Amino acid sequence: MSEATTAAAKGKGEPKLWTRDLVLIILVNLCVFTNHIMSLSTFPFYIQSLGGTEAVAGICAAAFSFVAVIIRPFVGWWLDNGVRRAALVVGLVLMGLAPLGYVFVPVLSVAIAIRMMHGVGLSFSNSTTATVASDVICRPRFAEGMGYFGMAPALGLSLMEGFGFNALYAVAAVIAGLGLVLFAFVRAPKVDVPKKKLDLRTIINRDSLPATVTMLIFMFTFGALENFVAIFASEASLPSGSIYFLVMSAMLLLVRITLGKLVDQRGEAFFVYSCNAAMLAAFLLLAFVPNAVTYILSAVLAGYAFGGLEPSLQSMAVHTSTEETRGSANSTFLCGYDIGYGLGGGIAGSLITGLGYSAMWSIVSLACVLSVIVYVVWARHSDTSFSKRLANR
């Protein structure tokens, strides 16, 4: 039993959220996401430096997500069979090796292959960190804890602009190594569960599908934004992409620090509606009135949108799971994240090549409307919805 669960069981006031193991797994996840973001936001520039186009960068984003989607269900099955430590070690080792490949083999075709390996590493790493976090966070403050767990800064573009690709990717490799060191000190609860057979029912968690599909559609926007807003800013003579991501990250952190309790108290509906509206506005500002002021405002809105929606829906997808299903619940949700991100990046690259940036921002923004429709029609009525549970009290 985790420290947080023990404290809750004793009934001494509000259940304890901040434990040693939660702090450590947050730091490990910080390493995972910093490594990921450092290459995610800069990889289109790296592809251009090797002679590729926006369409090729979009294909890379789709390939990265495709391999992650293929791998994740099997990682979830492995986690549901009680494996935690080995899965994260595999993931962090791959996340450390991939950036070194970008440095030492700067060839376009090889870079695409290594990018896919990076996707495998991310699949192992963040599926495991999310599952370990789910193990150690007390249930009454679950959404709040998952909000803190999901905090990670966007440092990639600043390092790229200051020091170049080689330094950027070398630092990303070192950060993955730091994650391994930190994880060695995590005392995650021992999971003793019956072994599961490998079949469709054990690798796809049906209870998490409503939140997963809602997030998948929203992620079309994030896939387009992460991959192309920096190049768009460069071509439109706007402030640098690093400014956009730093402002977005600051807002994301503010949201997760201050508003995480709202999901536990009022449900996820508020974030689904307000965050999709914010991202829609962010895209329309980029599409129709791109200037320095609206560019920064777009970053603020995007930071609020992703900062509020992702932990809310991940909490919804996972909070009713048991020790036997947490791995598949997290991996199913993250599969939706990957599918939406990959399709968003791939479609955005094709739209830019064929129609230009303004049309791309306008068309992809419609995903926000569809995400809300899916939530209203299906997800808010599911048994995993915090909002439904609170309404029935």
C-alpha positions in Angstrom: 0.0 0.0 0.0 1.4 3.4 -0.9 2.1 6.2 1.6 -0.7 8.3 0.3 -3.2 5.4 0.5 -2.1 4.7 4.1 -2.6 8.2 5.1 -6.1 8.3 3.6 -7.0 5.0 5.4 -6.1 6.5 8.8 -8.7 9.2 8.2 -6.6 12.1 9.5 -8.1 15.0 7.6 -7.4 15.5 3.9 -5.6 12.6 2.4 -1.9 13.2 1.9 -1.0 13.9 -1.7 2.7 14.8 -1.6 4.8 11.8 -0.9 8.5 11.0 -1.6 7.6 8.6 -4.4 5.2 11.0 -6.1 7.9 13.8 -6.1 10.4 11.3 -7.6 8.1 10.0 -10.3 7.2 13.6 -11.2 10.9 14.3 -11.6 11.3 11.2 -13.7 8.4 12.2 -15.9 9.9 15.7 -16.1 13.0 14.1 -17.6 10.9 12.0 -20.0 8.9 14.9 -21.3 11.9 17.3 -21.4 13.7 14.8 -23.6 10.6 14.4 -25.7 9.8 18.1 -26.0 13.4 19.0 -26.9 13.3 16.9 -30.0 9.5 17.3 -30.7 9.5 21.1 -31.1 12.8 21.2 -32.9 12.6 18.2 -35.2 11.0 20.0 -38.1 13.9 22.4 -38.2 16.3 19.4 -38.0 14.5 17.8 -41.0 14.8 21.0 -42.9 18.5 21.2 -42.1 18.8 17.7 -43.8 17.0 18.9 -46.9 13.4 17.8 -46.0 10.2 19.8 -46.3 7.2 20.5 -44.0 5.4 17.5 -45.6 8.4 15.3 -44.7 8.4 16.7 -41.1 4.7 15.8 -41.0 5.4 12.3 -42.1 8.0 12.0 -39.4 5.4 13.1 -36.8 3.0 10.5 -38.1 5.7 7.8 -38.1 6.7 8.7 -34.5 3.1 8.4 -33.4 2.3 5.3 -35.5 5.1 3.2 -33.9 4.1 4.5 -30.5 0.5 3.4 -31.0 1.6 0.0 -32.2 3.8 -0.5 -29.1 1.7 1.0 -26.3 -1.0 -1.7 -26.0 1.7 -4.3 -25.4 3.4 -2.0 -22.9 0.1 -1.7 -21.1 -0.3 -5.5 -21.0 3.2 -5.8 -19.6 2.4 -3.2 -16.9 -0.8 -5.0 -16.0 1.2 -8.1 -15.4 3.1 -6.3 -12.7 6.1 -5.0 -14.6 7.1 -1.5 -13.8 10.8 -1.0 -13.4 12.1 -3.0 -16.4 9.6 -1.2 -18.7 10.8 2.2 -17.7 14.5 1.3 -18.0 13.9 0.1 -21.6 12.1 3.3 -22.4 14.6 5.7 -20.9 17.6 3.8 -22.6 15.9 4.2 -26.0 15.1 7.8 -25.3 18.7 8.4 -24.5 20.1 6.6 -27.6 17.8 8.3 -30.1 19.1 11.9 -29.7 22.6 10.5 -30.0 21.6 9.0 -33.3 20.5 12.4 -34.6 23.9 13.8 -33.7 26.1 11.0 -35.1 24.1 10.0 -38.2 22.7 13.2 -39.7 21.1 11.5 -42.7 17.4 12.1 -43.6 16.4 8.5 -44.0 18.2 7.4 -40.9 16.7 10.2 -38.9 13.2 9.0 -39.7 14.1 5.5 -38.5 15.7 6.8 -35.4 12.7 9.0 -34.8 10.5 5.9 -34.8 12.8 4.3 -32.2 12.4 7.4 -30.2 8.6 6.8 -30.3 9.1 3.3 -29.0 11.1 4.7 -26.1 8.4 7.3 -25.3 5.7 4.6 -25.4 7.6 2.6 -22.7 8.6 5.6 -20.6 5.4 7.7 -20.2 3.1 4.7 -20.1 5.1 3.5 -17.1 5.5 6.8 -15.3 1.8 7.4 -15.6 1.0 4.0 -14.2 3.4 4.4 -11.3 1.9 7.8 -10.6 -1.5 6.1 -10.6 -0.2 3.6 -8.1 1.0 6.2 -5.6 -1.6 9.0 -5.8 -4.4 8.8 -3.3 -7.9 8.3 -4.9 -9.7 11.3 -3.3 -7.1 13.7 -4.8 -6.4 11.7 -7.9 -7.1 14.4 -10.6 -5.2 17.0 -8.6 -2.2 14.6 -8.3 -2.3 13.7 -12.0 -2.3 17.4 -12.9 0.9 17.9 -10.9 2.4 14.7 -12.4 1.9 16.1 -15.9 4.0 19.3 -15.5 6.9 19.6 -17.9 8.7 22.6 -19.4 9.3 23.2 -23.1 13.1 23.9 -23.2 13.9 22.6 -26.7 13.7 25.6 -28.9 15.7 27.8 -26.5 18.5 25.3 -26.5 18.4 24.9 -30.2 18.6 28.6 -30.9 21.4 29.1 -28.4 23.6 26.1 -29.0 22.5 24.2 -32.2 21.2 20.7 -32.8 24.3 18.7 -31.5 24.2 20.4 -28.1 20.4 20.1 -28.0 20.3 16.4 -28.6 23.3 15.6 -26.4 21.5 17.3 -23.5 18.4 15.4 -24.3 20.4 12.1 -24.0 21.8 13.2 -20.6 18.4 14.1 -19.3 17.1 10.6 -20.2 20.1 9.2 -18.2 19.2 11.5 -15.2 15.7 10.0 -15.4 17.1 6.5 -14.9 19.1 7.6 -11.9 16.1 9.2 -10.3 13.9 6.2 -10.9 16.3 4.0 -9.0 15.1 5.8 -5.8 11.4 5.3 -6.5 9.8 2.9 -4.1 6.6 2.1 -6.1 4.0 -0.2 -4.5 4.7 -3.8 -5.3 2.0 -5.0 -7.7 1.0 -8.6 -7.3 -1.6 -9.4 -9.9 -2.6 -12.6 -11.7 -0.9 -13.0 -15.1 -3.0 -11.9 -18.1 -3.2 -13.5 -21.5 -2.3 -11.3 -24.4 -5.5 -10.6 -26.3 -7.5 -7.6 -27.5 -9.5 -7.4 -24.2 -6.3 -7.1 -22.1 -4.5 -4.6 -24.2 -7.4 -2.2 -24.9 -9.2 -0.8 -21.8 -12.8 -0.2 -22.8 -13.6 1.9 -19.8 -11.0 4.5 -20.8 -12.2 4.8 -24.4 -14.7 7.8 -23.9 -11.9 10.0 -22.5 -9.4 8.6 -25.0 -11.5 9.5 -28.1 -12.3 13.0 -26.7 -8.5 13.5 -26.2 -7.6 11.9 -29.6 -9.6 14.5 -31.5 -8.4 17.4 -29.5 -4.8 16.3 -30.1 -5.1 17.0 -33.9 -4.6 20.6 -32.8 -1.7 20.0 -30.6 0.1 17.9 -33.3 -0.2 20.8 -35.7 0.8 23.4 -33.2 3.9 21.5 -31.7 5.3 20.7 -35.2 4.7 23.9 -37.1 4.1 27.0 -35.0 7.9 27.7 -34.8 8.4 27.4 -38.6 5.2 29.5 -39.1 6.6 32.2 -36.7 9.9 32.3 -38.6 8.2 32.6 -42.0 5.7 35.2 -40.8 8.3 37.4 -39.0 6.7 36.8 -35.6 8.6 36.3 -32.3 10.6 33.1 -32.2 9.0 29.7 -31.6 10.9 29.5 -28.3 8.9 32.5 -27.0 5.6 30.8 -28.0 6.5 27.5 -26.2 7.8 29.3 -23.1 4.6 31.4 -22.7 2.6 28.2 -23.4 4.5 26.3 -20.8 4.2 29.0 -18.2 0.4 29.0 -18.6 0.3 25.2 -18.6 2.2 25.1 -15.3 -0.1 27.8 -13.8 -3.2 25.9 -14.8 -2.0 22.6 -13.4 -0.8 24.1 -10.1 -3.9 26.2 -9.4 -6.9 24.4 -11.0 -6.1 20.7 -10.6 -8.5 20.3 -7.7 -11.5 21.4 -9.8 -11.7 18.0 -11.6 -12.0 16.2 -8.2 -14.5 18.7 -7.0 -16.6 19.5 -10.1 -15.7 17.0 -12.8 -14.0 17.3 -16.1 -16.8 19.0 -18.1 -15.6 22.5 -17.3 -12.2 21.8 -18.8 -13.5 20.0 -21.8 -15.6 22.9 -22.8 -13.3 25.8 -21.8 -10.1 24.2 -23.1 -11.5 23.3 -26.5 -12.9 26.9 -26.8 -9.4 28.3 -25.8 -7.6 26.2 -28.4 -10.1 27.1 -31.1 -9.5 30.8 -30.4 -5.7 30.2 -30.4 -5.8 28.7 -33.9 -8.2 31.3 -35.3 -5.8 34.1 -34.0 -2.9 32.4 -35.9 -5.0 31.9 -39.0 -6.6 35.4 -39.4 -4.8 38.0 -37.3 -1.2 36.9 -36.9 0.8 39.7 -35.2 3.1 39.9 -32.2 0.2 40.5 -29.7 -2.1 37.8 -31.0 0.8 35.4 -31.3 1.5 35.7 -27.5 -2.2 35.6 -26.7 -2.5 32.4 -28.8 0.3 30.9 -26.7 -1.5 31.7 -23.5 -4.7 30.2 -24.8 -3.0 27.0 -26.0 -1.2 26.6 -22.7 -4.5 26.9 -20.8 -6.1 24.4 -23.3 -3.5 21.7 -23.1 -2.7 22.3 -19.4 -6.3 21.8 -18.4 -7.6 19.2 -20.7 -4.9 16.6 -20.8 -4.7 15.8 -17.1 -8.5 16.1 -16.7 -9.2 13.5 -19.4 -6.3 11.2 -18.3 -7.6 11.3 -14.8 -11.1 10.4 -16.1 -9.6 7.5 -18.1 -7.7 6.0 -15.2 -9.3 6.9 -11.9 -11.7 3.9 -11.8 -9.0 1.4 -12.8 -7.6 -1.2 -10.5 -4.0 -2.5 -10.0 -4.9 -5.1 -12.7 -6.0 -2.5 -15.3 -4.0 0.7 -14.7 -1.4 -0.2 -17.3 -3.9 -0.8 -20.0 -6.0 2.2 -19.0 -2.9 4.5 -19.3 -1.6 2.9 -22.5 -5.1 3.1 -24.1 -5.4 6.8 -23.2 -1.9 7.6 -24.5 -2.6 5.7 -27.7 -5.3 8.2 -28.3 -2.9 11.0 -27.5 -0.4 9.5 -30.0 -2.9 8.9 -32.8 -4.3 12.4 -32.6 -0.9 14.0 -32.4 0.5 12.0 -35.3 -2.6 12.5 -37.6 -2.6 16.2 -36.6 1.0 16.7 -37.5 0.7 14.7 -40.8 -2.5 16.4 -41.9 -1.1 19.8 -41.0 2.0 19.2 -43.0 0.0 18.3 -46.1 -2.4 21.2 -45.7 0.5 23.6 -45.4 2.2 22.3 -48.6 -1.1 22.4 -50.5 -3.0 25.4 -49.0 -0.7 27.4 -46.7 -0.6 28.1 -43.0 -3.8 30.2 -42.7 -6.0 27.4 -44.2 -4.2 24.8 -42.1 -4.9 26.6 -38.8 -8.5 27.2 -39.8 -9.2 23.6 -40.8 -7.4 21.9 -37.9 -9.2 24.2 -35.4 -12.5 22.3 -36.3 -11.1 19.4 -34.2 -12.0 21.4 -31.1 -15.7 21.5 -32.1 -15.7 17.7 -32.8 -14.0 17.0 -29.5 -16.8 18.7 -27.6 -19.5 16.9 -29.6 -17.9 13.5 -28.8 -17.8 14.4 -25.1 -21.4 15.7 -25.0 -22.8 12.7 -26.9 -20.8 9.9 -25.3 -18.0 10.6 -22.8 -19.9 12.7 -20.2 -22.5 9.8 -19.8 -19.8 7.2 -19.2 -19.3 5.6 -15.8 -15.7 7.0 -15.7 -16.9 10.6 -15.9 -16.2 12.6 -12.7 -19.0 14.9 -13.7 -21.6 12.1 -13.9 -20.4 10.7 -10.5 -20.7 14.1 -8.9 -24.1 14.8 -10.4 -25.4 11.5 -9.0 -24.4 12.3 -5.4 
